[in-house]
Amino acid sequence: MSAIMLFLLAGFAEIGGGYLVWLWLREGKPTMYGIFGGICLTLYGVIATFQSFPSFGRVYAAYGGIFIVLSLLWGWWIDKKTPDMYDWIGGAICLIGVGVMLLAPRS
């Protein structure tokens, strides 16, 4: 459960930070948006290191699948862009891949 919470926290920090930088650079929001976005992106990098999995590559690969689904949800809830059926199918495939990477028995 803590692994899922860390993935979610990292995802919101990365997506939220990227979104704030986007608003600053693409939509002319004040510089503070960019500063807070940079802070959030830094927090994302720190949060990911708290995962208990021993492999950096495996953690970041699994996080990538979580990130994809969180990005779809962010776009739906924040940007009001409803994902279509293929977005949801792709997200489900990613989550299956995350499960395989993290839960497969290894020696």
C-alpha positions as CSV (number, residue, x, y, z in Angstrom):
1,M,0.0,0.0,0.0
2,S,2.8,2.4,0.8
3,A,4.3,1.8,-2.7
4,I,1.0,2.8,-4.3
5,M,0.8,6.0,-2.1
6,L,4.4,6.9,-3.1
7,F,3.6,6.4,-6.8
8,L,0.5,8.6,-6.4
9,L,2.4,11.3,-4.5
10,A,5.2,11.3,-7.1
11,G,2.7,11.4,-9.9
12,F,0.8,14.4,-8.5
13,A,4.1,16.2,-7.8
14,E,5.3,15.6,-11.4
15,I,2.1,16.2,-13.2
16,G,1.2,19.2,-11.0
17,G,4.7,20.6,-11.4
18,G,4.7,20.2,-15.1
19,Y,1.2,21.7,-15.3
20,L,2.3,24.8,-13.4
21,V,5.4,25.3,-15.6
22,W,3.1,24.8,-18.7
23,L,0.7,27.5,-17.4
24,W,3.6,29.8,-16.8
25,L,5.3,29.4,-20.1
26,R,2.4,28.6,-22.4
27,E,-0.4,30.6,-20.9
28,G,1.4,33.6,-19.5
29,K,0.8,33.0,-15.9
30,P,3.0,34.7,-13.3
31,T,6.6,33.5,-12.7
32,M,5.5,32.1,-9.3
33,Y,3.7,29.4,-11.2
34,G,7.0,28.3,-12.7
35,I,8.8,28.5,-9.4
36,F,6.2,26.4,-7.6
37,G,6.2,24.0,-10.6
38,G,10.0,23.6,-10.3
39,I,9.6,22.9,-6.6
40,C,7.0,20.3,-7.3
41,L,9.2,18.6,-9.9
42,T,12.0,18.5,-7.5
43,L,9.8,16.9,-4.9
44,Y,8.8,14.3,-7.4
45,G,12.4,13.3,-7.8
46,V,12.8,13.0,-4.0
47,I,9.5,11.1,-3.4
48,A,10.4,8.4,-5.9
49,T,13.6,7.6,-3.9
50,F,11.4,6.4,-0.9
51,Q,10.2,3.3,-2.9
52,S,11.4,0.1,-1.3
53,F,12.1,-1.7,-4.6
54,P,15.8,-2.2,-5.1
55,S,16.1,-1.3,-8.8
56,F,16.0,2.3,-10.0
57,G,15.1,1.3,-13.5
58,R,12.2,-1.0,-12.4
59,V,10.8,1.7,-10.1
60,Y,10.8,4.3,-12.8
61,A,9.5,2.0,-15.4
62,A,6.6,1.0,-13.2
63,Y,6.0,4.6,-12.2
64,G,5.8,5.4,-16.0
65,G,2.6,3.3,-16.2
66,I,1.1,5.0,-13.1
67,F,2.1,8.3,-14.6
68,I,0.2,7.6,-17.8
69,V,-3.0,6.8,-16.0
70,L,-2.7,9.8,-13.7
71,S,-2.1,12.0,-16.7
72,L,-5.4,10.8,-18.2
73,L,-7.2,11.5,-15.0
74,W,-5.5,14.9,-14.7
75,G,-6.6,15.8,-18.2
76,W,-10.1,14.7,-17.5
77,W,-10.5,16.3,-14.1
78,I,-8.4,19.5,-14.5
79,D,-8.4,20.2,-18.2
80,K,-11.9,18.8,-18.8
81,K,-10.8,16.6,-21.7
82,T,-12.5,13.3,-21.4
83,P,-10.3,10.3,-22.4
84,D,-11.8,8.1,-25.0
85,M,-12.1,4.3,-25.0
86,Y,-8.6,3.8,-26.5
87,D,-7.1,6.1,-23.8
88,W,-8.7,3.9,-21.1
89,I,-7.6,0.7,-22.8
90,G,-4.0,2.0,-23.1
91,G,-4.0,3.0,-19.5
92,A,-5.3,-0.5,-18.4
93,I,-2.6,-2.1,-20.5
94,C,0.0,0.1,-18.7
95,L,-1.3,-0.9,-15.3
96,I,-1.2,-4.6,-16.2
97,G,2.5,-4.0,-17.2
98,V,3.1,-2.2,-13.9
99,G,1.7,-5.2,-12.0
100,V,3.9,-7.6,-14.0
101,M,7.0,-5.6,-13.3
102,L,6.4,-5.1,-9.6
103,L,4.7,-8.3,-8.5
104,A,6.4,-11.0,-10.6
105,P,8.2,-13.6,-8.5
106,R,11.9,-13.1,-8.8
107,S,14.8,-15.1,-7.3
